[in-house]
Amino acid sequence: LSGYAKLDAMYDSDDAGNSDQFITSTIPVGDQSGDGSFNMHARQTRFTLEARRLTGYGWLRFVLQNDFYGSGGSYGYNLRHAWGQLGNTYVGYGFSAFLDLDSGPDTLDFAGPGAVPFQRLASVRQYVPLANGNQLVFAAEHAPPEITAEGGQARTTAPNLVFVARHEGASGHVQGGALLRQLAWRGDGGSDEALAGGLTVSGAWGADHGDYVTWGAVGGRGIAAYVGDLGGIGLDAVVDDAGALEPLDEWGGWIGYGHPWNGRWRSTLTYGRLYLERNDALSQDAFRRSDYAAANLIYAPAPSWSWGVELVYGRLQLQDGDDGDAFRLQTSLKYDFIK
């Protein structure tokens, strides 16, 4: 059994779009009121149940985890993980294999840079350990196409395929991933399909008990559902006036620099930027570019609890060039269930 209770309190300089997480693609654009707002919640609090049993085929592992970012009220149950792993074979619901969890910067803000690949989904994957800290991963995943069009509906015709190669060394790791998708659409005037895919490379480096760097880059066509700022807003592809399906290009990156001041105090600086191509089939108020920056100071006098303060800045630019930005000052207190 594990998990933690986390209280987040935040003050926004203006309307940031999402009061619980700092998601740059939701920042309002245009005339803003200039009125600040305060929010406090414990929705990131999570509980994890993990069980392991030795079998004739290796260790059988089961993980069930939730937080409270779901619907159904201010603290709706939200399933984060529900999967099993026998030996090197994984099945169930959890993070995509396209995501490198170890490359994410240490932010108090739950969302983090908008360019980080982020998706939880149903998948089956196979880990292939190799010598000298190397590993391969093959996965088949389900993430339905997210398409912008008038009428009709997106169709899922095949699983998404992910291939990952990873190397771990004494001072860090580097990981590269490839994603292949088949997008499909059916409307009143007919149907169309298109091949989509992307690449990501990421890593982390740090001396023992010293400064460390986390970084990553992502780019592709028709992979918006897998990218933090773009997921869930219909930007995998558009349908043009002729009824043809056009996957959209997106690219971006992020970097985080962490510095431990001593055994109890640490800080992280984070920056990320994400682009979506300009396309005449998109509305003028659709996403074009986002910027994310954060700086924090965290105090952890014991393994089981920590407190921190963080300043976050975000800027959103739309297809027509209009933009909006917001600052958030956040403080968080976290109690871990175990050390």
N, C-alpha and C positions, 0 to 999 in steps of 0.2 A: 504494500500500500504506500502511495506517495501522493504528492501534490503540494499546493500552497494556497494561502489566502493573500490577495494583493489588493490594496486600496490605492486607487488613482484619483488625484485631485488636480484639476486643470483650469487655467484661465486663458481664454482666447481673446486676441486683440480685436477680432471681428468674427463674423460668421465663418466657421471653418468647414461647414457642410456636414461633417459627422462629429458629433459631440463626444463620442466614446473612443474613437480611434482617429489618428491624423492621416486621412487618406487624401492625397493631394488632388486626385481626379474629382473629388466632390466639392472642392472649394468654389464658392459662388464667384461669378465673373460679372463685371459691370458695376453699377452704383451700389456700393455697400453702405450700411448704416454707420459704420465706425463705432458701433456700440459693442463693448466687450461682454463676455458671458462666462459664468462659472459652472463647472460640473464636477461631480464626485461620484464614483461608483466602484464596485468590486467585482465587475463582470469577468475579469480575467482569471479570477479564482478558479482553480481546477483540481480535479481528483483523478488519480490514476490507479487502476487495479492491474497488476501484472502477475501471471502465474507461469511457472515452468515445471516441466516434468520430463525426465529422461526416458526415452523410448529406444527400441531397437534400431531406429533410424536416426538417432541423434536427439538433441533437446527440442521439445515441443514448447513453444512460447506463445502466450496469449496476452494481448494488451487491450484494455478498454479505458478510454480517457474522455473527459468532458470539461467544458467550461460553461459560462453563462452568457454567451453572446448570441443565443438563439432567439427565436421569435416567441410569441405567447406571453408578453410582459417584459418588464425591464430586466428580469433575470431568467429568461427562458433557457431551458436546457439546450446545449449545443454539443453534438457529438464531434469530437476531434479525431479519435482513433478507435477502430474496432478491427483488429487483425490478428492473425495467427502466423507463426513461422515454424516450420519443421526443418531443421538443419539449415540449408541455405535457400529454401523456397518460402516465399511470402505470399499470402492471399488475404484480402480484406479491404478495409477502408482506412485511408491515412494519407500522408503527404505523397505527392507525385515523386517518382524516381528522378524527374527532371530538376528537382530542387536540391541544392546543396545546403543542408541546414547549418553546417559548420562555417559557412562563409557570411552569415548574417551578422551585421554590427550589433554591439551590445547597447540597445536603446531601451529606455523606459516605455516609450511609445510602442504600443502593441503591433501597429502596422509596419513600421519601418519604411525604407526606401521603396518607391513605387516600381522600380525596375527589377526588383528581386522576383524570380519565378516563384509563384505561390499558388498551389492548388491542392486541395484534398479531394480524393476520389477513390473509387473502387479499382483495384488493380491486382494483377498477379505478376510476380517478378522472381527472377533467379539471380542470386549472387554467385559469382565465380571467383573465389580467392585465388590469387597467384602469388608467386614468390616476391620477396623484396618489397613488401608493402603495397603491392599492386592488386587491383580488384576490377572486375568487369560486372556490369549489371544489365540484364535484359528484362524489359517489362512490357506488358500489354495493359492499357488503361482505358477508362471510360470517362471522357469529358465531352459532352455534347457540343456541337458547333454553336457559336453565338453570332448571329447574323443580323445586320440592319437592312430592312427592306419593307416595302408596303405590302401587307397581306402575305399569305403563304406561311410556311413554317420550315425551320431547319430540320434536317434528318441526320440520324447517325447510321452510317452504313458499314463501319468497320471500327475496331479498336484503334486507339492511338498507340504507336510503338515508340519506345524509348530505349536508347542505348547509352550507357555511361561507362567511362573509364576513369579510374581514380588511383592516385599514388599518394601514399602517406610516408613521410620521412620524420626524422628526429625533430625538426623545427616547424613542421607544418604539413600542408597537403595541397594538391592541385587536382581539380576535377573538370572533366569535359563531358558534355552530354549532347545528344542529338535527339530530336523529336520529329516524328512523321505522322501526319494526320490526313484523313480524307474528309473534306467538307462537302455537304450536300444540301440542296434546297429544292423545295417543291412549292410552286405557286399556281395561280389560276391559269397563267399563260404557258406553263410548262415546268421543266425542272432542269437542274444543272449540277455538276459536281466539279470539284477542283482539288488538286493535291496541295498540301500545305506542310510546312515544317520549319524548324529553327535549330539554332545551336546556342549553347551556353558554355562558358568557361569561368571557373571561379577557384578561390583558394583562400588559405590563411597562412600567415607566417608569424612566428614570434619566438623570441628567446625565452628560456625558462625563467618565469617570474619577472619578465621584462616587458618592453613594448611589443605590441603585436599589430598586425595589419590583416584585415579581411577585405576581400574584393571580389568583383565579378562583372561579367558583361553578358548580354543576351541580345540576340537578333534573329529575325526570321520573318516568315510570311504566313499569316493565318494562325498565329499562336497566342492571340490576345487573352484567351481564356486561361492561359497558364501564367500570365504576368500580373503582378500585384495590382497596379493601378488600373489595368484594362479589363480585368476579369469581371464578368457579369453585366457588361454594358453594351453587348452586341457588336464588338469590333473585331471579330475574327475575319469578317468579310462583309462586302456589300453586294447588292444586286442592282446592276445598272438598268438603264431604260430599255435595253434590248433583252433583259431577262438573264444576262450572263452573270455568273457568280465570280466576284473579284476578291481574292484574299488580300488583306491589307498588310503592309510592311510595318514592323515596329522594331526598335533597337534602343539600347540604353546600357547603363552600367551603374555601379555603386562602389564606394570605398569607405572603410572605417579604420580609424587609427585609435588604438587603445593604449593608455598609459597608466600603470599602477604607481600611485604616488608613494605608497608604503603598503604594509600588509593589510590595511583596512580601507584605504581610500583608493579609488580608481576613477578614470575619466575616459570617455570615448567621443571622438569627433566623427561625424558621418555626413556623407554627401552622395546624392544620387540624381540622375537625370534620365528621362525616358521620352522617346519620340514616337509618334505615329505619323505615317505618310499623309500628305495632303491628297484628297480625293474628291472630285466633283460630286460623287454620289452621296457623300456625307453631308449632313446638315452643317451650317456654319457655326453652330454652337456645340459641335462634337469636339472631342479631345484632340489636341495637337502635340502639346509638350508639357511635361511637369518637372519641377525641381524640388528636391527635398534636402534639408540640412538640419542637423541636430548636434547639440553639445550637452554633455551631462557631467555630473559629479555624483558618485555613488559611495556610500559608507556602509561597510559590511563588517561590524565588529565580531560577529559570530557566524558560523556556517549556516545557521538556521534562520537568520533574518538580516534584512538590508533596508536601507533608506536612500533615496536619491532625488535629485532635482535636475530638470532638463529643459532646455529651450529649443523649440522646434520651429522651423520656418518652411513654408510651402508656397509654391507658385504654380498656377495652372494657366496655360495658354490654349485658346480654342482655335479651330480651323480658320476663322476670320481674323485672327491676330489679337482679339481682345483677351485681356488677362485679368487675373485676380490673385491676391496673396493673403496670407494670414500668419500670425505668430501664435504659438501656444507655449505657455509656461506650465510645466507639469511636475508634480512631486508624487512619489510612490513609496509606500511602505509594504514590505513583503515578508510574510512568515512562512517558512518552509515546514512541511510536515515532518521531514527527516533531514538530517545533515546532508 
